[in-house]
Amino acid sequence: MVPAGPTGPRTNEYPFRTKAAPVPATKGYKLVRVRYFLVSFRRMEILTLGNEILRQKAASIADINGDIVKLAQDMIEAMHLGRGIGLAGPQVGVLSRIFVVHADGDIPRVFINPSIIQTSAELVEYEEGCLSIPTMYADVTRPEMIRVQAWNERGRPFTIDAEGLLARVIQHEYDHLEGTLFIDRLSDVKRDRLVALYEKKKRM
């Protein structure tokens, strides 16, 4: 995710190998051992709209090892270089359930095998953008507050209650793990208009 567009507010240590806590079996998912080849984050490509990987469901990570730790580090750096506040595995071609976020006023956070276990009844509208659909923004309605369970880059489980921008970014990045983009939460008319504008800008 990237901060809100011009019409809204803009915001702008991993030493050892660990084993993830057991991941509950979830219908529709499978556990995979991910091998991530260590490359400089400067070579990490962020995939954009039209790449089929962005539409695939990511698989759970079974082993939080040194490769996953390096992946998280590189994703944080790529997110910062792209001036984003969130980035998910599928956006960099890794179909694994991992995303990183760095909301304004907060610390960088890593979420591995996350589950949103509770959402508030209160819904709020906020302008969103995405590193995978650069320069495009639209108002999206989501729950104001959420509760999330996940594992961090050290293989430790945690639960976090998030609200405001942090909750917004987590939900946006979680969607990426499901093969969903923020434009899918728009009306058909708004989505088609935004995609047409994006394609027009690409040709310019």
C-alpha positions in Angstrom: 0.0 0.0 0.0 1.1 3.6 -0.6 -0.1 6.6 1.4 -3.2 8.5 0.3 -3.1 10.5 -2.9 -3.1 14.3 -3.4 -6.7 14.6 -2.2 -6.0 12.9 1.2 -3.4 12.9 3.9 0.0 11.5 2.9 2.0 9.5 5.4 4.6 8.2 4.4 18.3 -7.3 13.7 17.7 -10.9 12.4 20.6 -13.0 13.6 19.4 -16.6 13.8 17.3 -19.4 12.3 14.0 -20.1 14.0 11.1 -22.5 13.5 7.5 -21.2 13.1 4.9 -22.2 15.7 2.5 -24.8 14.2 0.1 -23.3 11.8 -3.5 -24.5 12.2 -4.8 -26.3 9.2 -7.0 -24.0 7.2 -9.3 -25.1 4.4 -8.1 -23.8 1.0 -4.5 -23.4 2.1 -1.4 -25.6 2.0 1.9 -25.4 3.8 5.0 -25.0 1.8 8.7 -24.6 2.6 9.8 -21.5 0.8 13.3 -21.1 -0.6 14.1 -17.5 -1.2 17.3 -16.8 -3.0 19.3 -14.1 -1.3 19.5 -11.1 -3.6 19.9 -7.4 -3.0 16.7 -5.6 -2.3 17.7 -3.2 -5.1 16.9 -6.0 -7.6 13.6 -6.8 -6.0 10.9 -6.1 -8.7 7.5 -5.0 -7.6 4.9 -6.6 -9.9 2.2 -4.4 -11.3 -1.4 -4.8 -12.4 -1.7 -7.4 -15.2 0.8 -9.9 -13.7 -1.1 -13.1 -12.9 0.9 -13.7 -9.7 -1.0 -10.8 -8.1 -4.3 -12.8 -8.6 -3.1 -16.0 -6.9 -3.6 -17.1 -3.3 -0.4 -17.2 -1.3 0.6 -20.4 0.6 1.4 -20.6 4.3 5.1 -20.6 5.4 6.1 -23.7 7.3 9.6 -22.8 8.3 10.7 -19.3 9.3 14.4 -19.6 8.4 17.2 -17.3 7.4 15.8 -17.0 3.9 12.5 -15.8 5.2 14.3 -13.3 7.5 16.2 -12.0 4.5 13.1 -11.8 2.4 11.4 -9.7 5.1 14.4 -7.4 5.3 14.5 -6.9 1.6 10.7 -6.3 1.4 11.0 -3.6 4.0 13.8 -1.9 2.1 11.9 -2.2 -1.2 8.8 -0.8 0.5 10.7 2.2 1.7 12.4 2.7 -1.7 9.0 2.7 -3.3 7.7 5.2 -0.7 5.1 2.7 0.3 3.7 1.8 3.8 3.0 -1.8 3.0 4.2 -4.6 0.8 3.1 -8.3 0.4 5.0 -11.3 -0.8 3.0 -11.7 -4.0 3.9 -8.2 -5.0 7.5 -9.2 -5.3 6.7 -12.6 -6.9 6.8 -14.6 -3.7 3.5 -16.6 -3.3 3.9 -16.9 0.5 1.8 -15.5 3.3 4.1 -12.7 4.4 3.7 -8.9 4.3 5.5 -6.0 5.9 4.0 -2.6 7.0 5.3 0.7 8.2 2.5 3.1 9.0 3.2 6.7 9.8 4.3 7.0 13.5 4.8 3.3 13.9 7.7 0.8 13.6 8.2 -1.5 10.6 6.3 -4.7 11.3 6.5 -8.2 9.7 3.4 -10.5 9.5 3.9 -14.1 8.6 0.9 -16.4 8.2 -1.5 -13.7 9.4 -5.1 -14.2 10.2 -7.6 -11.4 10.8 -9.7 -12.9 13.6 -11.9 -9.9 14.5 -13.2 -6.8 12.8 -15.2 -3.8 14.1 -18.7 -3.1 13.1 -17.6 0.5 12.4 -16.6 1.1 8.7 -14.6 4.0 7.5 -13.7 5.3 4.0 -10.1 6.2 3.2 -8.2 6.9 0.0 -5.8 4.0 -0.8 -3.1 3.5 -3.4 -0.9 0.5 -4.2 2.7 0.0 -5.3 1.3 -2.5 -7.8 -1.0 0.1 -9.3 1.3 3.1 -9.2 -0.2 6.6 -9.2 -3.8 5.3 -8.9 -5.9 6.2 -5.8 -9.5 5.5 -4.8 -11.7 5.6 -1.6 -12.1 2.2 -0.1 -14.4 1.3 2.8 -13.0 -1.1 5.5 -13.5 -1.9 9.2 -12.0 0.8 11.5 -10.5 -1.7 13.9 -9.2 -5.3 13.6 -7.4 -8.0 15.6 -4.7 -9.9 13.9 -2.7 -13.1 14.8 0.5 -13.8 13.0 4.2 -14.8 13.5 7.1 -12.4 13.4 10.4 -12.8 11.6 11.8 -14.6 14.7 9.1 -17.3 14.5 7.2 -15.9 17.5 3.4 -15.7 17.5 1.8 -12.4 18.4 -1.7 -10.8 18.4 -2.2 -7.1 17.7 -5.2 -4.9 17.9 -4.9 -2.2 15.2 -7.0 0.8 14.3 -6.8 3.8 12.0 -4.1 3.7 9.4 -2.3 0.6 10.7 -5.6 -1.4 10.5 -6.1 0.0 7.0 -2.6 -1.1 5.8 -2.8 -4.5 7.3 -6.2 -5.2 5.6 -4.8 -3.9 2.3 -1.8 -6.2 2.5 -3.8 -9.1 3.7 -5.9 -8.8 0.6 -2.8 -9.3 -1.5 -2.3 -12.7 0.1 -5.8 -13.7 -1.1 -5.1 -12.5 -4.7 -7.3 -9.4 -4.1 -6.4 -5.8 -5.1 -7.9 -2.7 -3.6 -9.6 -1.9 -6.9 -11.7 -5.1 -6.4 -13.4 -3.4 -3.5 -14.7 -0.6 -5.8 -17.9 -0.6 -7.8 -17.6 -2.0 -11.3 -17.9 1.5 -12.8 -15.2 3.0 -10.6 -12.9 0.0 -11.0 -13.2 0.0 -14.8 -12.6 3.8 -15.0 -9.5 3.5 -12.8 -8.1 0.6 -14.8 -8.7 2.4 -18.0 -6.9 5.5 -16.7 -4.0 3.3 -15.5 -3.6 1.6 -18.9 -3.7 5.1 -20.6 -0.9 6.4 -18.3 1.2 3.3 -19.0 1.0 4.0 -22.8 2.0 7.7 -22.4 
